[in-house]
Amino acid sequence: MDSLILLAQGIGQAMTWSVLVATLVGVLIGLMVGVLPGLGPAAGVAIMLPVAVGFGGVEAIAGLGGIYYGAMFGGAVTSILLGIPGESASVMTVLDGYAMAKQGRAGEALGISVFSSFIGGLVGLLLMALLALVIARAAIKFGPTEMTAVMVLAFSLVSVLGGRNIVKGFTALGLGIWIGMIGMDPISGPPRYTFELMDLLDGVDFTIIAVGIFGLAEIFYNLSEKSEGKRVAARYSLRSLLPRATHMIQCKGAVALGSIMGFLVGVLPGVGATAATMLAYAATKKVSRTPEAFGKGAMQGVAAPEAANNSAAYVSMVPMFTLGIPGSATTAIMLGGLLMLGLQPGPLLFANNPDFVWTVFGSFWIGNLMLLFLTLLMIPLLASVVFVSTALLYPVVIGMILFGVYSINYAMTDVLLALIAGGLGYLMLKLEYSAVPLVLGVVLGPMLENNIRRTLILSEGGLGVFFARPISLAFFIMAAVVILFPLVSRTLRRKTREVSTA
């Protein structure tokens, strides 16, 4: 009950003009980002991070959060109209949404996607509010030893579950930790990995890495790929976009299952909304009485993944706020935004800045309600944006990115670093390396180093302290299980195949 009371107070505090405007601008930008194929919420948040942080306080995180869940709403538009996912979490929406559009039912598909996204968002928001305080109260007892173990578990989850290849995941993680160590040693003082460049003494600004890895890399990748989609008529009346009562009754089970799947998967660091949508779609198809209709225009095939991606989007913020561990690439960038605002994510954030946290949560509720009406009203406009030529769009976006990077420190070195990060991100996309472990390494790498060194200083160099405390030992055991389980299961499957073929 305490959480619900605090949430109600946060909603009231978020009703100020500055927070409302920041939330509105965020969701509008998020809708546009979600509609544009290839950008996605991580790129949108990364691109707007320097601008948002400049406003400071609640407004910054409310705006960045609006971009995140706004992109989740908008991603369904291109999936349904063109058969091209607006972002990765909308991949499963293509299967039935585009099929419905080709059958002349695009209005129904768009309407049920908005309805499902709204309900999934409400479920995610409610669970986020209920879980956050419980986790924060438990985590406030954590010292540097326990935080080290938590970060090791987070790195393990992200590297193992965040991509198809464990080796690639840990390689990206190691690269991110190395980038995070560039600059002055935080304890002893000497410069590290600066290549004798004065501009690197303060380290590499997280914004530069995020903008390059997600914003520029996505654009470079999309320019190198040829994707074609067939145009679908984009004239809809508001009435055609409103789901009928029969549609909502028909999809209630899919929406409920998708929302729950989004919660269960979204709370795991590094897994993300994309995995949640795939599991929600598979589970809904499994329990459906007409599984043969999926992929051919089943309305439940749109409802389940759309509910899942919005539920997962909100719930993925729980580990970020309570433990300082981002649940996805986008929340990793938002974590960097919190640090740039001078706030330390984790259990102490709830103790030291409760008004900030609950006002931000309140802005998420308001933003979710805004999106319900804005998406319905703006779908005709959003649908027209997907036909803007990339020859006009991408140069404008690249110019905005580079100007934003330059404005951080007014240094051309930052622009060069952003371009290098963009090239690195492009190579990672081509070679199928997940960028999430790299970003997590950049954000949490310095914090991990500080906690390890603090623990060793307190224990006078004794390594046994990491395993002597019950909480840290439990987290280390979980990390070992996360790393070893896929390796063991893969070995067992290979031996089973060898026995069966012998």
C-alpha positions in Angstrom: 0.0 0.0 0.0 2.9 2.4 0.7 4.0 2.1 -2.9 0.5 3.0 -4.2 0.3 6.0 -1.9 3.7 7.2 -3.0 2.8 6.6 -6.6 -0.4 8.7 -6.2 1.6 11.5 -4.7 4.2 11.2 -7.5 1.4 11.5 -10.1 0.2 14.7 -8.4 3.7 16.1 -8.3 4.2 15.3 -12.0 1.2 17.5 -12.9 3.4 20.6 -13.1 3.8 22.4 -16.4 7.5 21.7 -16.8 7.1 17.9 -16.2 4.0 17.7 -18.4 5.7 19.5 -21.3 8.9 17.4 -20.9 6.7 14.2 -20.9 4.7 15.4 -23.9 7.8 16.3 -26.0 9.4 12.9 -25.0 6.4 10.8 -26.1 6.0 12.8 -29.4 9.7 12.2 -30.2 9.4 8.6 -29.1 6.4 8.1 -31.5 8.4 9.5 -34.4 11.5 7.4 -33.5 9.4 4.3 -33.2 7.8 4.9 -36.6 11.1 5.5 -38.4 12.5 2.0 -39.4 15.9 1.1 -37.9 16.3 3.8 -35.2 14.6 2.3 -32.2 14.3 3.6 -28.6 17.9 3.1 -27.7 19.0 5.3 -30.6 16.3 7.9 -29.9 17.2 8.2 -26.2 20.9 8.3 -27.1 20.5 11.1 -29.6 18.3 13.2 -27.3 20.4 12.5 -24.1 22.6 15.7 -24.3 19.5 17.9 -24.9 17.4 16.2 -22.1 20.2 16.3 -19.5 20.5 20.1 -20.1 17.0 20.6 -18.7 18.0 18.7 -15.5 16.0 17.0 -12.8 12.8 15.2 -13.2 12.1 16.8 -16.6 15.2 15.1 -18.1 14.3 11.6 -17.1 10.6 12.1 -17.8 11.5 13.2 -21.3 13.9 10.3 -21.9 11.4 7.8 -20.5 8.7 9.3 -22.8 11.0 8.6 -25.8 11.5 5.1 -24.6 7.9 3.9 -24.2 6.7 6.3 -27.0 9.0 4.4 -29.4 7.4 1.2 -28.2 4.0 2.5 -29.2 5.2 3.9 -32.5 7.1 0.8 -33.6 3.9 -1.0 -34.5 3.0 1.5 -37.2 5.7 0.5 -39.8 5.3 -3.1 -38.7 1.7 -3.1 -39.7 1.7 -0.7 -42.7 5.0 -1.7 -44.4 5.9 -5.0 -42.9 9.2 -3.4 -41.6 9.7 -3.3 -37.8 10.1 0.2 -36.5 12.4 -1.3 -33.9 13.5 -4.8 -32.8 10.7 -5.3 -30.3 8.1 -4.9 -33.1 9.4 -7.8 -35.1 6.7 -10.2 -34.0 4.0 -7.6 -34.7 4.9 -7.8 -38.4 3.7 -11.5 -38.7 0.0 -10.8 -38.2 -0.1 -7.0 -38.3 1.1 -6.7 -41.9 -1.1 -9.7 -42.9 -4.1 -7.8 -41.5 -3.1 -4.7 -43.4 -2.9 -6.6 -46.7 -6.4 -7.9 -46.0 -7.6 -4.3 -45.6 -7.8 -4.5 -41.8 -4.9 -2.1 -41.1 -7.2 0.1 -39.0 -8.2 -2.8 -36.8 -4.5 -3.9 -36.4 -3.4 -0.4 -35.5 -6.3 0.1 -33.1 -5.7 -3.2 -31.2 -2.0 -2.5 -31.0 -2.7 0.9 -29.3 -5.2 -0.8 -26.9 -2.8 -3.6 -26.1 0.2 -1.3 -25.6 -1.8 0.8 -23.2 -3.0 -2.1 -21.1 0.5 -3.7 -21.1 2.0 -0.4 -20.1 -0.5 -0.1 -17.1 0.4 -3.6 -15.9 4.1 -2.8 -16.2 3.8 0.5 -14.4 1.8 -1.0 -11.6 4.3 -3.8 -11.1 7.2 -1.4 -11.4 5.8 0.7 -8.6 5.0 -2.3 -6.3 8.4 -4.0 -6.9 10.6 -0.9 -6.7 10.2 -0.1 -3.0 10.5 -3.8 -2.0 13.7 -4.3 -3.9 15.1 -0.9 -2.8 14.4 -1.7 0.9 16.2 -5.0 0.6 19.1 -3.6 -1.4 19.8 -0.7 1.0 21.7 -3.2 3.2 24.2 -3.9 0.4 27.8 -2.9 0.9 30.6 -2.8 -1.7 31.0 -6.6 -1.5 27.4 -7.2 -2.3 27.3 -4.6 -5.0 30.3 -6.2 -6.6 28.4 -9.6 -6.7 25.3 -7.9 -8.1 27.3 -6.3 -10.9 29.0 -9.6 -11.7 25.6 -11.2 -12.0 24.3 -8.4 -14.1 27.3 -8.7 -16.4 26.7 -12.5 -16.6 23.0 -12.1 -17.4 23.6 -9.4 -20.1 26.5 -11.2 -21.7 24.9 -14.7 -21.8 21.2 -13.8 -22.4 21.7 -10.6 -24.4 23.0 -12.3 -27.5 23.3 -15.6 -29.3 27.0 -16.1 -28.7 28.4 -16.1 -25.1 32.0 -15.4 -26.3 30.9 -12.4 -28.3 28.9 -11.2 -25.3 31.8 -11.3 -23.0 34.1 -9.8 -25.7 31.8 -6.8 -26.0 31.6 -6.5 -22.2 35.4 -6.5 -21.9 35.7 -3.8 -24.5 33.1 -1.7 -22.7 34.9 -2.1 -19.3 38.1 -1.0 -21.0 36.5 2.1 -22.5 35.1 2.9 -19.1 38.6 2.8 -17.6 40.0 5.4 -19.9 41.1 8.5 -18.0 42.5 9.2 -14.6 42.7 6.3 -12.1 39.9 7.2 -9.5 42.0 6.1 -6.5 45.7 6.4 -7.2 45.5 9.1 -9.9 47.7 8.2 -12.9 46.3 8.4 -16.4 45.2 5.2 -18.1 44.8 4.4 -21.8 44.7 8.1 -22.8 47.3 7.7 -25.6 48.8 11.0 -24.3 45.7 12.9 -25.4 44.7 15.7 -22.9 41.0 15.4 -23.9 40.9 11.8 -22.6 42.1 12.6 -19.1 38.5 13.0 -17.9 37.6 9.8 -19.6 35.2 9.2 -22.6 31.8 10.8 -22.1 29.1 8.2 -21.9 26.9 10.2 -24.2 29.4 10.1 -27.0 29.6 6.3 -26.8 25.8 5.9 -26.6 25.2 8.2 -29.5 27.8 6.5 -31.7 27.0 2.9 -30.8 23.2 3.3 -31.2 22.4 6.4 -33.2 25.2 6.6 -35.8 25.7 2.8 -36.0 22.0 2.2 -36.8 22.0 4.8 -39.5 25.3 3.4 -41.0 23.8 -0.1 -41.0 20.5 0.9 -42.5 22.3 2.8 -45.3 24.3 -0.3 -46.1 21.2 -2.5 -46.2 18.4 -2.5 -48.8 15.0 -2.9 -47.3 11.8 -2.5 -49.3 8.2 -2.4 -48.2 5.0 -2.1 -50.0 2.9 1.0 -49.4 -0.4 0.5 -47.7 -3.1 3.2 -47.9 -2.7 5.4 -44.8 -6.1 7.1 -44.6 -8.0 6.2 -41.5 -10.9 7.7 -39.6 -10.6 7.9 -35.8 -13.5 5.5 -35.5 -11.7 2.8 -37.6 -8.8 2.9 -35.2 -10.9 2.4 -32.1 -11.0 -1.3 -31.2 -14.5 -2.7 -30.8 -15.7 -4.3 -27.7 -15.7 -7.7 -29.5 -12.0 -7.2 -30.4 -11.0 -6.4 -26.8 -12.9 -9.4 -25.5 -11.4 -11.6 -28.2 -7.9 -10.4 -27.3 -8.2 -10.2 -23.5 -6.3 -13.4 -22.9 -3.5 -12.5 -25.3 -3.2 -9.0 -23.7 -3.0 -10.6 -20.2 -0.5 -13.2 -21.2 1.6 -10.7 -23.1 1.6 -8.3 -20.1 2.7 -11.1 -17.7 5.4 -12.3 -20.1 6.6 -8.7 -20.5 6.9 -8.4 -16.7 8.7 -11.8 -16.2 11.2 -11.2 -19.0 11.6 -7.4 -18.7 12.8 -7.5 -15.1 15.8 -9.6 -16.1 18.8 -7.4 -16.9 19.9 -7.5 -20.5 17.1 -9.7 -21.9 14.9 -6.8 -23.1 11.5 -6.3 -24.7 12.4 -8.2 -27.9 12.7 -11.5 -26.1 9.5 -10.8 -24.2 7.5 -10.3 -27.4 8.8 -13.5 -28.9 7.9 -15.5 -25.8 4.5 -13.8 -25.6 3.7 -14.6 -29.2 4.8 -18.2 -28.9 2.9 -18.7 -25.6 -0.3 -17.1 -27.0 -0.1 -19.2 -30.1 0.4 -22.3 -28.0 -2.7 -21.8 -25.9 -4.9 -20.5 -28.8 -7.7 -22.6 -30.0 -6.8 -21.6 -33.6 -3.0 -21.6 -33.8 -3.2 -22.1 -37.5 -4.5 -18.5 -37.9 -1.3 -17.0 -36.5 0.9 -15.5 -39.1 -2.2 -15.0 -41.4 -3.8 -12.1 -39.7 -4.7 -13.2 -36.2 -5.6 -10.3 -34.0 -4.2 -12.0 -30.9 -0.8 -12.1 -32.8 -0.7 -8.3 -32.7 -2.2 -7.9 -29.2 0.3 -10.3 -27.3 3.6 -8.8 -28.5 2.4 -5.2 -28.2 1.3 -5.8 -24.6 4.6 -7.6 -23.9 6.9 -4.9 -25.3 5.3 -2.1 -23.3 5.0 -4.0 -20.1 8.7 -5.0 -20.4 9.7 -1.4 -21.2 8.5 -0.2 -17.9 9.5 -3.2 -15.8 13.0 -3.0 -17.2 13.5 0.2 -15.3 13.0 -1.6 -11.9 16.6 -2.9 -11.7 17.9 0.4 -13.0 16.3 2.5 -10.3 16.6 0.0 -7.4 20.0 -1.6 -8.0 21.7 0.6 -10.6 21.6 -2.2 -13.1 20.0 -1.4 -16.5 17.5 -3.9 -17.8 18.0 -3.1 -21.4 20.2 -1.0 -23.8 17.8 1.9 -23.5 17.8 1.9 -19.7 21.6 1.7 -19.8 21.6 5.0 -21.6 19.0 6.4 -19.1 21.3 5.2 -16.3 24.0 7.3 -17.8 21.6 10.2 -17.8 21.0 9.8 -14.1 24.7 9.7 -13.4 25.2 12.9 -15.6 22.5 14.6 -13.4 24.6 13.8 -10.3 22.2 11.0 -9.1 23.5 7.6 -8.0 21.0 4.9 -9.1 20.4 2.2 -6.5 18.6 1.8 -3.2 19.9 5.0 -1.7 18.2 6.9 -4.6 14.9 6.0 -2.9 16.1 7.1 0.5 17.9 10.3 -0.5 15.7 11.5 -3.5 12.2 10.0 -2.9 10.4 13.0 -4.4 12.5 12.7 -7.6 11.9 8.9 -8.0 8.1 9.0 -7.4 7.6 12.1 -9.5 9.4 10.3 -12.4 7.2 7.3 -11.9 4.2 9.6 -11.9 5.3 11.1 -15.2 5.4 7.6 -16.7 1.7 7.1 -15.8 0.8 10.4 -17.3 2.9 9.6 -20.4 1.2 6.3 -20.9 -2.2 8.0 -20.9 -1.0 10.7 -23.3 0.2 8.0 -25.7 -3.2 6.4 -25.8 -4.8 9.6 -27.2 -1.9 10.9 -29.2 -1.3 7.6 -31.0 -4.9 7.4 -32.1 -5.0 11.0 -33.2 -1.6 11.0 -34.9 -1.5 7.6 -36.7 -2.4 9.2 -40.1 0.5 11.6 -39.6 2.9 9.0 -38.3 2.0 6.7 -41.2 3.1 9.4 -43.6 6.5 9.8 -41.9 7.5 6.3 -42.9 7.6 7.4 -46.5 10.1 10.2 -46.0 13.2 9.4 -48.1 16.2 8.3 -46.1 18.3 10.5 -48.5 16.6 13.5 -46.7 16.1 12.0 -43.3 19.5 10.5 -42.4 21.7 13.6 -43.2 19.5 15.7 -40.9 19.6 13.1 -38.1 23.4 12.8 -38.5 23.8 16.5 -38.4 21.7 16.7 -35.2 23.8 14.0 -33.6 27.2 15.5 -34.4 26.0 19.0 -33.3 24.7 17.5 -30.0 28.0 15.7 -29.4 30.0 18.9 -30.2 27.9 20.9 -27.8 28.8 18.7 -24.8 32.4 20.0 -24.5 32.7 22.1 -27.7 35.6 19.8 -28.7 36.1 18.2 -32.2 37.7 15.3 -30.4 34.3 14.3 -29.1 32.9 14.4 -32.7 35.8 12.1 -33.8 35.1 9.7 -30.9 31.4 9.6 -31.8 32.2 8.7 -35.4 34.7 6.0 -34.2 32.0 4.7 -31.9 29.5 4.7 -34.8 32.0 2.7 -36.9 32.5 0.3 -34.0 28.8 -0.1 -33.6 28.3 -0.7 -37.3 30.9 -3.5 -37.2 29.2 -5.0 -34.2 25.9 -5.1 -36.0 27.4 -6.7 -39.1 29.3 -9.3 -37.0 26.2 -9.9 -34.7 27.8 -8.6 -31.5 25.3 -7.3 -29.0 25.9 -3.7 -28.0 24.2 -4.1 -24.7 27.2 -5.7 -22.8 29.5 -3.0 -24.2 27.2 -0.2 -22.9 26.8 -1.9 -19.6 30.6 -2.2 -19.3 31.1 1.5 -20.0 28.4 2.5 -17.4 29.1 -0.1 -14.6 32.7 -0.9 -15.3 34.1 2.0 -13.2 31.6 1.3 -10.4 32.6 -2.4 -10.4 36.3 -1.4 -10.2 35.6 1.0 -7.3 33.6 -1.6 -5.3 36.2 -4.3 -5.8 39.0 -2.0 -4.7 37.0 -0.7 -1.7 36.3 -4.3 -0.7 40.0 -5.3 -1.0 41.1 -2.2 1.0 38.7 -3.0 3.8 39.8 -6.7 3.8 43.4 -5.8 3.5 43.7 -7.7 0.2 41.8 -10.9 1.3 39.8 -12.4 -1.6 37.8 -14.6 0.8 35.6 -11.7 1.8 33.7 -11.9 -1.5 32.5 -15.4 -0.6 32.2 -15.0 3.2 29.1 -12.9 3.1 25.9 -14.8 2.4 24.3 -12.3 0.0 27.4 -11.9 -2.1 28.0 -15.7 -2.2 24.4 -16.2 -3.4 24.9 -13.7 -6.2 28.2 -15.2 -7.2 26.6 -18.7 -7.3 23.8 -17.4 -9.5 26.3 -15.8 -11.8 28.2 -19.1 -12.1 25.0 -20.9 -12.9 24.1 -18.3 -15.6 27.5 -18.7 -17.3 27.8 -22.5 -16.9 24.3 -23.6 -17.7 24.3 -22.9 -21.4 27.7 -24.4 -21.8 26.7 -27.6 -19.9 23.4 -27.9 -21.7 25.1 -27.5 -25.1 27.7 -30.2 -24.2 24.9 -32.6 -23.2 23.0 -32.0 -26.4 26.1 -32.6 -28.5 26.8 -35.9 -26.6 23.1 -36.9 -27.0 23.3 -36.3 -30.8 26.5 -38.3 -31.0 25.0 -41.3 -29.1 21.8 -41.2 -31.3 23.8 -41.2 -34.5 26.2 -43.9 -33.4 
